[in-house]
Amino acid sequence: MGQKKIVLYSKDWCSYSWRAKRLLRRKGYDFEVVDATGDEELRARLAKSTGRGTMPQLFIDDAPVGGYDDIKALERSGELERLVGSA
């Protein structure tokens, strides 16, 4: 089975967004980046679906996973690999 679809919603000039992209690249994952900078409507939809108003927000197969701290914790525990599947 291949890697699941990963979408990272981020903002320009956000250090946590930059760190999340770096972590995902380091892991070798294919992922789409959606820039939410200046898009208040998109950020409001994300906040409604995730319960969080912060960036970045990671989705795996359309399921919200969380922000950078969540991604990092999942990576440390090995759970991120299970969620993403093998490439």
Order of alpha helices (4+ residues) and beta strands (2+ residues): beta-alpha-beta-alpha-beta-beta-alpha-alpha
